Amino acid sequence: MKILVTGFEPFAGLDVNPSQKIVEALARGSSARSGIEVVTEILPCAFGAAGAQITALIRQHRPGAVMSLGLAASTPHIRLERVALNLEDARIPDNRGDRPLGRLIDPDGPLAYWSTLPLEEMLGALKGRDIPSAISNHAGAYVCNHVFYTARLEIERQGSDTPCGFIHVPLLAEQVSPATDGQGGLTLGVLVEAI
């Protein structure tokens, strides 16, 4: 089985995006074992470009599962996202200067998509390893949510039942500072283990 795992480039003035570091670590350690191939990709932090890229990746690879990762700098734990909203509403511009306010991702699409990943089982596995984690009700309205929604939309259009969802990760331990309000603080090793 092929699993597609994506992360994002840095944004909002950060030098490092933990989701990118996780995906790079998975790519370095990836080898087909037990019949599982991990395909990794770093997405641009830009609404249109990221949506187009996740759609193209799903079409190209026809993965057996899709798991996208992104940074939630205000959270101290792993967040398993339940819902993707058909909404783009940005408090800051993306990396290409786009700052939508109350825009639909797809005017003909449903209002939301549920994650089809086994969130409760995933949460149990994380808690079993003492990794700070929780289920979150939705992925916000920034580029992370856009990618989650667009991936689910493409999978639905294909008539597929491919499991798909989104996970937000906190800042790396070394990124925590007074400027980040002391939030975050997991090491890259713990984040890679979690994913």
VOPAGU-2260 file (C-alpha; in pm, 1 decimal, decimal comma):
REM VOPAGU-2260
SITE   aa  ch    i         X         Y         Z
SITE  MET   A    0       0,0       0,0       0,0
SITE  LYS   A    1     113,4     354,7     -78,6
SITE  ILE   A    2      65,8     626,1     185,3
SITE  LEU   A    3      94,1     991,9      83,7
SITE  VAL   A    4     227,5    1217,2     360,8
SITE  THR   A    5     258,6    1592,3     302,6
SITE  GLY   A    6     393,0    1884,2     501,2
SITE  PHE   A    7     436,3    2256,1     437,2
SITE  GLU   A    8     718,6    2498,3     370,8
SITE  PRO   A    9     783,8    2767,6     634,7
SITE  PHE   A   10     540,5    3060,5     652,3
SITE  ALA   A   11     457,3    3367,4     862,0
SITE  GLY   A   12     823,4    3459,7     909,5
SITE  LEU   A   13     928,3    3124,5    1058,7
SITE  ASP   A   14    1260,8    2979,3     944,7
SITE  VAL   A   15    1143,8    2622,7    1001,8
SITE  ASN   A   16     810,0    2446,6     963,7
SITE  PRO   A   17     803,6    2134,1    1183,7
SITE  SER   A   18     570,5    1958,9     936,9
SITE  GLN   A   19     839,8    1994,0     668,1
SITE  LYS   A   20    1105,2    1854,2     902,4
SITE  ILE   A   21     883,5    1555,0     985,5
SITE  VAL   A   22     818,6    1479,5     618,1
SITE  GLU   A   23    1189,8    1510,9     535,8
SITE  ALA   A   24    1274,0    1269,0     818,7
SITE  LEU   A   25    1011,1    1023,2     693,7
SITE  ALA   A   26    1153,5    1050,0     340,5
SITE  ARG   A   27    1504,9     972,3     464,5
SITE  GLY   A   28    1384,7     673,1     663,0
SITE  SER   A   29    1134,8     553,0     405,4
SITE  SER   A   30    1177,2     215,4     247,0
SITE  ALA   A   31     911,8     -23,4     130,3
SITE  ARG   A   32     857,9    -258,4     422,6
SITE  SER   A   33     565,2    -478,6     503,3
SITE  GLY   A   34     419,1    -379,6     167,8
SITE  ILE   A   35     393,7      -9,8     266,6
SITE  GLU   A   36     549,0     264,6      54,6
SITE  VAL   A   37     554,3     616,2     198,5
SITE  VAL   A   38     539,8     894,7     -60,2
SITE  THR   A   39     633,7    1235,1      82,4
SITE  GLU   A   40     594,4    1588,3     -48,8
SITE  ILE   A   41     639,5    1943,1      80,2
SITE  LEU   A   42     355,1    2172,7     -24,5
SITE  PRO   A   43     373,9    2548,8     -73,7
SITE  CYS   A   44     197,0    2755,7     189,9
SITE  ALA   A   45     -29,1    2907,5     -74,4
SITE  PHE   A   46    -400,3    2836,1    -112,5
SITE  GLY   A   47    -427,5    2770,9    -486,4
SITE  ALA   A   48     -85,8    2613,3    -537,9
SITE  ALA   A   49    -117,2    2377,0    -240,1
SITE  GLY   A   50    -465,0    2266,6    -348,0
SITE  ALA   A   51    -349,4    2201,3    -704,3
SITE  GLN   A   52     -45,5    2008,5    -580,8
SITE  ILE   A   53    -234,7    1779,1    -340,4
SITE  THR   A   54    -487,7    1705,1    -615,7
SITE  ALA   A   55    -208,8    1621,3    -863,4
SITE  LEU   A   56     -32,9    1398,9    -606,4
SITE  ILE   A   57    -350,2    1200,3    -537,1
SITE  ARG   A   58    -412,0    1155,1    -910,9
SITE  GLN   A   59     -52,3    1056,5    -980,3
SITE  HIS   A   60       8,4     816,1    -692,3
SITE  ARG   A   61    -342,7     678,6    -622,7
SITE  PRO   A   62    -241,5     630,4    -257,6
SITE  GLY   A   63    -409,4     388,8     -22,3
SITE  ALA   A   64    -414,9     663,1     243,9
SITE  VAL   A   65    -349,7    1038,9     259,3
SITE  MET   A   66    -219,4    1211,0     570,4
SITE  SER   A   67    -134,7    1579,9     551,6
SITE  LEU   A   68      56,2    1762,0     823,7
SITE  GLY   A   69      72,0    2129,5     913,2
SITE  LEU   A   70     184,0    2362,4    1188,2
SITE  ALA   A   71     -47,0    2498,2    1456,9
SITE  ALA   A   72     197,4    2723,9    1642,6
SITE  SER   A   73     -50,0    2792,9    1922,7
SITE  THR   A   74     -93,5    2430,2    2026,0
SITE  PRO   A   75     130,8    2235,2    2265,8
SITE  HIS   A   76      31,4    1892,5    2132,2
SITE  ILE   A   77     -50,0    1681,7    1824,9
SITE  ARG   A   78    -399,9    1767,3    1694,7
SITE  LEU   A   79    -590,9    1507,6    1496,2
SITE  GLU   A   80    -839,4    1709,6    1291,7
SITE  ARG   A   81   -1199,8    1586,6    1259,0
SITE  VAL   A   82   -1340,4    1820,7     993,7
SITE  ALA   A   83   -1230,6    2018,5     686,3
SITE  LEU   A   84   -1446,0    2324,1     615,3
SITE  ASN   A   85   -1536,3    2461,0     271,9
SITE  LEU   A   86   -1392,2    2793,2     381,8
SITE  GLU   A   87   -1083,8    3008,4     330,2
SITE  ASP   A   88   -1050,4    3285,8     585,7
SITE  ALA   A   89    -698,4    3405,8     656,4
SITE  ARG   A   90    -583,2    3634,2     936,3
SITE  ILE   A   91    -246,2    3660,1     753,1
SITE  PRO   A   92    -161,8    3631,7     382,4
SITE  ASP   A   93     -25,7    3304,5     247,5
SITE  ASN   A   94     328,2    3294,4     105,1
SITE  ARG   A   95     203,6    3436,0    -225,8
SITE  GLY   A   96      15,3    3725,7     -70,7
SITE  ASP   A   97    -336,2    3579,6     -98,2
SITE  ARG   A   98    -555,5    3665,1     201,0
SITE  PRO   A   99    -908,7    3538,6     142,5
SITE  LEU   A  100   -1184,2    3646,4     376,5
SITE  GLY   A  101   -1488,1    3418,7     388,5
SITE  ARG   A  102   -1423,6    3259,4      48,4
SITE  LEU   A  103   -1550,3    2912,1     -42,7
SITE  ILE   A  104   -1293,0    2657,7    -153,3
SITE  ASP   A  105   -1542,3    2502,8    -395,2
SITE  PRO   A  106   -1874,4    2682,3    -452,8
SITE  ASP   A  107   -2031,5    2351,4    -558,1
SITE  GLY   A  108   -1877,3    2142,9    -281,3
SITE  PRO   A  109   -2026,1    2033,5      50,5
SITE  LEU   A  110   -1990,8    2260,4     354,3
SITE  ALA   A  111   -1749,1    2018,8     520,1
SITE  TYR   A  112   -1578,9    1680,7     503,8
SITE  TRP   A  113   -1510,6    1446,6     792,2
SITE  SER   A  114   -1168,5    1292,0     833,3
SITE  THR   A  115   -1175,7     929,2     725,7
SITE  LEU   A  116    -866,4     838,6     926,7
SITE  PRO   A  117    -924,4     620,5    1236,1
SITE  LEU   A  118    -886,2     914,1    1475,5
SITE  GLU   A  119    -986,2     738,4    1798,5
SITE  GLU   A  120    -741,8     453,3    1733,1
SITE  MET   A  121    -470,0     700,4    1639,0
SITE  LEU   A  122    -530,9     900,1    1956,4
SITE  GLY   A  123    -513,8     581,5    2161,4
SITE  ALA   A  124    -181,0     488,6    2000,4
SITE  LEU   A  125     -38,1     834,6    2071,3
SITE  LYS   A  126    -159,8     835,0    2432,4
SITE  GLY   A  127     -15,4     484,1    2471,7
SITE  ARG   A  128     325,5     632,2    2386,7
SITE  ASP   A  129     274,3     930,2    2620,2
SITE  ILE   A  130     276,0    1172,6    2326,7
SITE  PRO   A  131      71,3    1487,2    2401,4
SITE  SER   A  132    -226,2    1466,2    2166,1
SITE  ALA   A  133    -594,6    1543,8    2123,1
SITE  ILE   A  134    -872,3    1537,6    1867,5
SITE  SER   A  135    -961,7    1881,9    1734,5
SITE  ASN   A  136   -1298,1    1961,2    1578,2
SITE  HIS   A  137   -1172,4    2135,3    1264,8
SITE  ALA   A  138    -856,1    2236,0    1083,4
SITE  GLY   A  139    -921,4    2611,9    1085,9
SITE  ALA   A  140    -963,8    2813,3     766,2
SITE  TYR   A  141    -604,7    2866,9     649,0
SITE  VAL   A  142    -397,1    2668,8     395,5
SITE  CYS   A  143    -394,7    2351,3     611,1
SITE  ASN   A  144    -773,3    2333,0     597,3
SITE  HIS   A  145    -763,3    2408,9     223,1
SITE  VAL   A  146    -536,9    2108,0     160,4
SITE  PHE   A  147    -748,1    1879,8     383,7
SITE  TYR   A  148   -1071,5    1983,6     212,2
SITE  THR   A  149    -923,1    1965,1    -138,6
SITE  ALA   A  150    -778,1    1618,3     -76,9
SITE  ARG   A  151   -1113,3    1486,3      49,8
SITE  LEU   A  152   -1290,9    1649,2    -246,9
SITE  GLU   A  153   -1055,2    1482,3    -497,0
SITE  ILE   A  154   -1093,5    1143,4    -329,0
SITE  GLU   A  155   -1472,3    1180,6    -338,4
SITE  ARG   A  156   -1462,0    1279,7    -706,9
SITE  GLN   A  157   -1265,7     961,7    -778,2
SITE  GLY   A  158   -1536,6     758,9    -606,7
SITE  SER   A  159   -1269,7     622,4    -373,8
SITE  ASP   A  160   -1286,4     529,1      -6,6
SITE  THR   A  161    -920,0     616,7      53,6
SITE  PRO   A  162    -866,6     716,1     418,6
SITE  CYS   A  163    -769,6    1083,7     434,1
SITE  GLY   A  164    -714,6    1337,2     707,2
SITE  PHE   A  165    -507,0    1613,5     855,8
SITE  ILE   A  166    -279,8    1639,9    1159,5
SITE  HIS   A  167    -158,8    1965,3    1312,0
SITE  VAL   A  168     173,1    1958,1    1495,0
SITE  PRO   A  169     316,5    2208,8    1744,7
SITE  LEU   A  170     637,1    2407,3    1719,4
SITE  LEU   A  171     965,9    2228,3    1775,3
SITE  ALA   A  172    1109,8    2252,9    2127,8
SITE  GLU   A  173    1386,9    2482,8    2005,9
SITE  GLN   A  174    1132,4    2722,1    1850,3
SITE  VAL   A  175     956,6    2791,8    2179,8
SITE  SER   A  176    1027,6    3141,8    2308,1
SITE  PRO   A  177     851,1    3435,1    2474,1
SITE  ALA   A  178     745,4    3539,2    2121,2
SITE  THR   A  179     551,9    3211,6    2088,1
SITE  ASP   A  180     392,9    3250,6    2432,6
SITE  GLY   A  181     580,4    2940,2    2545,4
SITE  GLN   A  182     357,6    2715,0    2332,4
SITE  GLY   A  183     477,4    2400,6    2155,7
SITE  GLY   A  184     787,7    2229,0    2260,9
SITE  LEU   A  185     804,3    1876,7    2118,4
SITE  THR   A  186    1131,0    1745,6    1978,3
SITE  LEU   A  187    1158,8    1638,4    1616,0
SITE  GLY   A  188    1216,0    1281,2    1732,6
SITE  VAL   A  189     886,4    1278,6    1923,0
SITE  LEU   A  190     701,4    1436,2    1628,8
SITE  VAL   A  191     839,7    1179,3    1384,4
SITE  GLU   A  192     749,8     898,5    1625,3
SITE  ALA   A  193     398,0    1038,3    1653,9
SITE  ILE   A  194     343,5    1045,5    1280,2
